[in-house]
Amino acid sequence: AALGAAAGGAHACTTLAVTRGASADGGVYVAHTNDGEAPTDARLVKVPAADHAPGAMRPVFFTPESYPRYAGDARGVPEYAPRADLNQTAWEPIGHIPEVSHTYAYLEETYGAINEHQLGIAESTCSGVFGTSPAGQGGKALLSVDVLTQLAMERAAKARDAVALMGAAAEEYGFYGAGSFEGTAESLLVSDTEEAWIFHILPDPTGTSAIWAAQRVPDGEVAVVANAFIIREVDPDDEDNFQASASAFSVAQEKGWWSPSSGKKLDFTAIYSDGEYAHKYYSGRRVWGAYRLLAPSVDLPSEYGEYRKSRPYPVSLKPDAKVSVLDVLDVLRDHYEGTEYDMTKGLAAGPFGSPNRIAAGVGKGAGEAEVSGNWERSIALYRTTDSYVSVSRGDLGDAAGPVVWFAPGAAHGTVFVPLSPHMTRVPHAYSHGNPLEFDRTTATWGTKYVSNIMDLKWKFMVRDVAAAQHALEAVAGAAAVEAADQKCKGLALGSGALAACVDDVYGAHAEKANEAWWRLSDVLMFKYADGWVNELPKSADSTGYPAWWLHAVGYADGPPPVPQQQMASAAAMPVGVRRAGAAATY
């Protein structure tokens, strides 16, 4: 059976951690935007808890990230069953590792998102100075970052333990990264009810092990990772705040990049990052963008020299005010509005201020082949496959505490719904969806409808979309979380009563939200069809183009007015003749 296609589209993700002392509700959050290309698998599924016999071996599969991310029944997920109509067959593993006696239940998109004991994870691909290939494809490494998150979800309840587990597994079985332009390294933000950790990893020079480091985010602070390492000086003696592989130090010494005799601590980013990929500011600008929203009083530069050497941003910082889940969603939807990098401004945004800049063309006639340059990289992105915020709340216990706010598609054009890892299954609209197969029963296609329609008249439609998001997130979504907190708190983990409780509350809200989003696409099409603004009972209103855009595109240089002599002759004609002539000319 096939291993699956080669790695899917680019995954240039933005992640954010909010510690307990920095959050509005005392929870710990980690957020993730899965910024893939068209074929990326956007499904969120429930991986059930399971017991395993002594001596059992866990299969490890190659992880392409494109649809399907996996096909087979070995992982106990009905949504991963091979589809005969698409000629799918069960995948063969590329290796095995010893299984544990019991594995926890969790929610998974491309990566494990949150488990039943409130372990949360968010991922961001990074560049690294070493790379390798997976077993079965010319290399010996067995574990991808996708599999590392699965192992953490299955086997760990605490962030600190998850970091140690993933690091040890990668060292023993080998780690491989995404490769291609994105880089060969990875970063994870790992959370539980008490703390959040930053975890960086890359292959070692042999391609059979791994180099990694982790740093705890100080309580009361937030941290942002956007496709580039951020951990700097690693202090192996400070076990409360750092963890690292021995190879992080030994390889640096062997290569002559660092020596303990220098008296300086090892700078993990300076040594093992390969800098920003795609273009300068690709990573740093997003870090700046998030911090400007969360801590506007902190004067951080929007421009800098080479990323690794200039060290433009702190590893973490204290926000100006307590951060709520809704504040995090605002960050995920940011296009640098109101700054000099505002993606909704300028000629490239068009007359109606669309922030979307499609990927560079590679086919025949693609303009990018003739014109060198780059677009600004904002946090919100049209090609985002899905986003989520994993929330861990210790005061509510493991029954009601864990919530993932999940949304398919671009953050600016979607609605986030709260879901629980204790649900029997993720509602159909969110656990199904093939990017290459149109399906009105799925939320991913409902979001695509809204997001693409928005481009027709962005500055008008974004107001309608924002109002709908507020109604479904800040009002109805928050009400669903409150209801689940009250009804489900204290119920036994793994019990039918808990599953039924969260199914009833979160499942019902998710289905209503999906239905509402599909209706919104119809509302937008009616209201803004053919360049008009249609609001019953008023007649259609023509808004026209803004003057600045008309000047920019040469509207004033278009065909001249009708000559005065012709106009005078037309005015002298009898009315009936004039009308007939005008009609014929038209």
N, C-alpha and C positions, 0 to 999 in steps of 0.2 A: 504494500500500500504506500501511497505517496506520503512524504513528510510534510507536504504543503508547499506553497509557492515560496519563493525567496522573500526576504523581509519586505514588508509592505511599505507604504509611503512614509515620508519624513515624519518623525515624531519629535517635534521641537516644542517641548512642553514647558509651561510655567507652573511652579509650585510655591506654596505659601504655608508657613506654620504659625499658629497663634497659640501661645502657651496659656496655661490656666490663669495666671495672674494678669494676662493681657486681654482676656476674653470677657465679654459682657455677662455671660451666664456661668462663669467658672469652669467651663468645659475646655478641652484642648482640641484644636482644629488643625487638620492638614487639608489643603486644597490642591487640585490638579486639573490642568487643562490638557486633554489628549489631542494635540494639534497634528493629527495625521492627514494624509491625503485621502482621495476618494475611496480607495478600497479598504480602508481600515475598519475593523470590526467594532461597532459601537454598542454591542449588546452588554447589558448588565445581567448577570446570572447569580443564582444561589448555589454555592457549593456546600453540600450537606456535611454535617459531622459524620464520622465513621469510626468503627472499631476495626482493628486489624490483628490478624493472627500472629503469634510469635514467629519470627524469622521471615515475615513478609517483606517483599521488596517493592519500593515505590517506583513506578515507571516515570521517566523524564522524557518529555517531548520537545522537539524543536518548536520554537514560538515565532511564527512569521508575523503576527499582529494584523495581517490582512484578513479579510473574511474568507473562510472561517478561521478563527485563531486556533481552533482545535476541532477535530471530528473523531468521535468514538464514544464509548461508554465507560472507559476506565476511570473517569473522574466523577462519575455519578451525577452528571448534569444532563437532564433530558434535552435541553436546548442544543447540546453538542452532538446529539445523535446524528450519524451520517444521513444526508439527504439523497435518496436514490434519484430524485428528479434532477439533481445537479451532479450526478455520478460521483458522489462522495463515498469514500470507504474509510474504515477505521484506520487511524494513523498508527504506525509502528513507533515505539519509543527509540530514542537514540542512546538510551542507557538506563540504568537502575541505581537507586541508592537504598539503604536500609530504611524500612518504614518504622514508624513509632506505633505504640499500641492504640492510641486514640488521636484523631485529628479533629480540629474545631471546625464549626460551620462559619462561612464568610460569604461576602458579596464580592464579585469579581467582574471587572471590565477587562481591559488589556492586562491590568495588574490587580492584585488583591487590594481591595479598597478598605474594608473594615470587617473584623470578625466578631464573634459572639461575646468575646471578652473585652471588646472595645479597643483592640489594636487597630490603628489606622495607618495607612501608607499612601504617599503621593510620589510620583516618579517624574524625573526630568533627565533626558539624555544629555550627556556632556562629552566634550572632546577629551582625549587622553593620549599620552605619549606612547603607549603600547596598545596593540590590538591583536586579535587572533580570530580563528574561525571555530565554529562548533564541531563537535564530534559528528562524523558522518558527512561533513562537508569540507574535508581537508584539514580539520583541526582535531584537538583532543579535549577541548573544554566542554563540559557537560551542562553547565548552568547559565542561563540567561537571567537578566534582571526580572523578567516575568516569572520565571520559576522560583527565584529567590523570594519574591513577594508571596508566592503560593506557599512555600515552606514556612515562612514567617507566620502567615495567617493560620496555617494548619497546626503549628506547634508552639506558638508563643502567645502569652497574654500581656506581657510588658514590653515596652519599647526597647529598653536597655537589653533585655534578653533576646529580642528579635534581631537587634543589631549584631550581637555576638554570634547568634545562630547563623545568620546569613553570611557573616564574614568567615566563620569557620568552615561552612559548607563550600563556599567559593574557593577557599584555600585548598580544601581536600579534593574537590572534584573539578576544579577549573571553571573560570568565568569567561564568557564571551559577550561583547557588546554589539550594538546595532550595526556598526560599520557605516559604509557609504559616507556621504558628506557630513552626517550628523555627529560623528565621533564614535569612539570605541569604548567609552566609559559611561558610567551612570551615577545618578544621585537619587537618593530616596529621603523623604522626610517621614519619620516614623514616630507615631504618637500613641499614648495611652491616656488614662484618666488623670495622670499626674505630670507628665513631662513630654517633651518632643525632642527628637534627635535628628541631626543631619548626618547622612551616611553617604560617603563617596567610595566608588570602587572602579577598578580597571584591571585588565588582565596583567599578569606578570610577564617578564620578557620571554619566559619559556613557553607560554601559552597553555600551561598545565595547572596554573594556580591563580592567585589573585593578590592584588595590593589594595588595601582599604584603610579608611580612617573614619571616625565618627566623632561628633561633638554635640554635647547637650546644649539646647537653646536655653539661656537663662530665663527663669520664671519671670513673667512680666514683660517679656520681649516677643518680637515677631521676627521671622526670617524668610527670605525669598531666595529661591534658586531658579534660574532661568537659562538652562543649557550651558552652564559653566560652573565649575567648582567654586566654592566660597570658603571652605575651611582653610585657615592659614596655619599659624603655629600650633603644632600638636605637642601636648605635654603628656608623655606616657606615665608620668608619676602622679598625675591628677586623675585618678580613676573615677572620680565622681563626674567628671565632665568630658573625659576623652576615652576612646577605645581605638585601637589600631592593630594592624597585622605587623608582625616582626619584619615582614618583607618591605613594609613602607620605609623602614630605616636601612635595612641591609642593602636593598637594591640601590637606594640613593647613594650609599657609601661606595658600592661597587662601581657605579657609573661616575663617581667623582663629583656628584652634584651637591653633596652635603657631607659634613663630617661632624661628629659630636665634639671634636676638639675645637671647633670654631666657637663654641660657647653659645651658639644660636640654636633655637629650637627649629625642627624641621618644618618648613613652609610647604604644606601639602599641595596647595594650588600652584605655587610658583614652580614646583618641581614636576608634578604629574599632570597638570592641565596642559592642553595644547592650545589654550586660548579660546576666543570666540570663533564660531564657525559662521559661514554664510557671508558675513560682513562685520565691520567694526560697529559697535553699539547693539549688535543683534541680541546680546544677553544683558549687558549692563543697563541699557535704556529701560528695559522692563523692570529691573530691580529698582532703578530710580523712580520709574512710574508708580510702582506699588508703594514705595516709601513716601512719595510725595502726597499720596492719598491718606496714608495711615499716620504719618508723622510730618505734617507740613511745616512744623516749627523747626525741624532739623534741616539745616542748609546743606544739601548734598549736590554735587555737581552733576549736570546732565551730560557733560562731555569730559573726556579723560584721554590719557595716552594709551599705551598698550595695556590691555585689561589686567594681565597677571602682574605686571611690574608696577602699574600706577596705583593699584589697590584703592579704587575710588569709593568703595562702600564697605561698611562694617559687616561682619558676619551676621549680626542681628542688632536690633535697636528697640527702644521702648516707644510704643505708639503714643500719640498725644491724648487719646481717649480710649476707653475700653472698646474692643472690637467685637461686633456681632457677626453672626452668619451673613446677614444682609450686607454688612460692610464688606465682607469677603467677596460676595457676589458682585458688588460694585467694582471691586478691583479686577475681577475676572472679565468684566465687561468694558474695561477701560481702553480707549483709543488715544490717550493723552489729551482729551478734550480740555480746552482752555489754556494749553501751553503752546509754545512755538512749534511743537511737533504734532499738533492736532491733526489727526488723520481725516477729520471731516471737513477740513479747510483746503483751499487751493484748487487749482485746475484739475489735478488728478482725482479729486473727490467728486468732480462733476457739478452740475448746477444745483443738485439737491443734497450734496454733502455726504456721499457714501464713503465710509472708511475702508472699504474693501479694495484690495489690490491683488488681482489674481496672480497665481504662480507664473514664473517666467516660462514662456513657450519654448519648446524644443523641436517642434516639427518644422516642416517646410514653410517658409514665409514668416517664421516667428521673428518679431521685431527685436527681441532681446539678443538675437544672434548678431545684430548689426549695431545695437546701441548698448554700451556698457553702463551699468549703474545698479542701484538697489533701491527698494522701497524701505521706508521706515518699518520696523517690526514692532507692532503694538502687542499688548497682552491679549486683548480680544482679537480673534482671527476668524475669517470666513471659513477656513478649512478645518476648524476644530471639530473633531469627531464626537467628543463628549467631554463633560467636565463634572467634577463632584467636589463636595466638601465633606470630609469625614469628621464627625463630632463625637467626642468621648466625654461622658459626663459622670463623674464618680458619685455625685450625690444622689443619683437615681438608680444606682446599681446596674448590673449587667443586663437586666431584663429590659428596662426602658431607656437606659443611658445611651447605647450606641445608635446613631442615626447617620445615614449618608444622604446628603442632598444631591441628587443626581439629575443631570440634564443631557440629552443627546444634542449634537450639533453645536453651532456657534453660540457662545454665551450671550451675545447681544440679541440673538433671535430666538431664544429658547426659554423654557420655564423649568426651574429646578423643583423637584418633588422630593419630600422626605421619605426614606425607606429604611427598613430594619433588617439586619442580618438574621433575625429570628423568623422572618416571613417563610411560609411554606415554599413559595416560589415568588420570584419577581413578576409583577403583572406583565401579561403578554406584550403590551405596547412597548415595554422597555427591555424585555428579554429577547425580543425578536427584531429583525431588521437587517436585510442584506443591502449593502450600498449599491449593488448592481441589479437590484430587483425591486421595482416600485411596489409599495405595499401600504395601502391606506389604513391598515390596522396597527401600524407601528408609529411610535412617537418620533423616531429619527426622520421619517419622511414628512411628518407633519411640521417638524422644525425646519426642514429644508424648504418647504413651501413658504413658510413665513419669512425665513431669512432671504430667500431669493426675491420674493415680492418686495421686501423692504428696499432693495436696491433701486427700484423704479423711482421712488420719491422718499429717500431716506429721512431727510430732516422733518418731514411731516409724519411719516409712518412710525418713526422711533418713539414718538409721543404716545401713540396708540398702543404700541408694544410694551412700553414702560408701564403704562397704566394697567395692562393685563398682567404683567409680571408682578406688579405690586399686589394686585387683587389675589393672585394665586399663590404668591410666596409669603409676603408680609402678613396677609390676612388669613386666607384659607390654609396655606401650608403651615403657618405658625399655630393655627387652631388645631390642625391635625396632630402636631407634635405635642401640644398641651393635652389633648384628649388621650393620646397614647401614654403620656407620662402618668396621667391619673388612673387610667384603666389597667395598664399593663405592669406598672411598677410592682416588684416583689414576686411576680409569677416565676415559677421554677424554669430554669434554663432547660431547653430541650423538650419542654412539655407541650402537649397539644393545646393547652389553654393559652400559653403565651403565643404560639404560632397563630391561633385563631384570633387573638386580640389584635396583634399587629397587622394581620391580614385584613381584618375588618376596618381598622382605622386608616392605615397607610395605603392599603390596596384600593379602597374606595376613593380616596382623594386622588391617587395617581391616575386612575381611570378617568375621573372627572376632569383632571387637568389636561390629559391628552385630548379628550373630546373638545374641551374649550380651546385648545391650541389649533386644532383642525378648523373649528368654527372661525377663529381669528383670521386664518388665511382667506376665508371667504369674505369676511368683513373688509379686510384690506383690499381685496380685489374689487369689490363693489365700490368702496369709498374712493379709490384712487384710479379707477379704470380710465384709460385713454387720456391721461394727463390732467384729469379733472379732480376736484374734491367734491364728492357727492355725499351730502348729509341731508337725509329726509327730515322734515318735509320740504327743506329748501331745494331749489333747483341746483344743478351742477355749477360749480364755481371754477373758472379757469384761473390758475395761479400764475401761469407763465414762468419765464426764466428770470433769474436775478440779473440786474444791469451789469454787474462786474463780469459775469460769465459771458454775456452777450458781447461785451467789449473784447474779452479775451479770445473768443472764437471767431472774431471778424464779422459779426452780425451787421455792423455799421458799413461794412464794405460789400454787402450783398447787392442784389439788383436795385437800381435807383427807382425813385417814385415815377409814376406815370407823368410824361411831359405835360407842361401846363397847357399847351395848345390843344392836345388831345382831350384833356379834361374839360376845357372850355367847349369844345365841339360836342362832347358827350352831354354836357349840361344843356345845350340848345336843342337836343333831340326831344321829340315827343316821348312821354313817359313810357308808353307801350313799346315803342321801338327801342328805347334805351334798355328796358328790361330784357327784351328778346335778344338784343346784341350781347348784353352781359352774360345771359345764360349760355348763349352759344360759345362765347369766349371761354367761359368757365368749363 
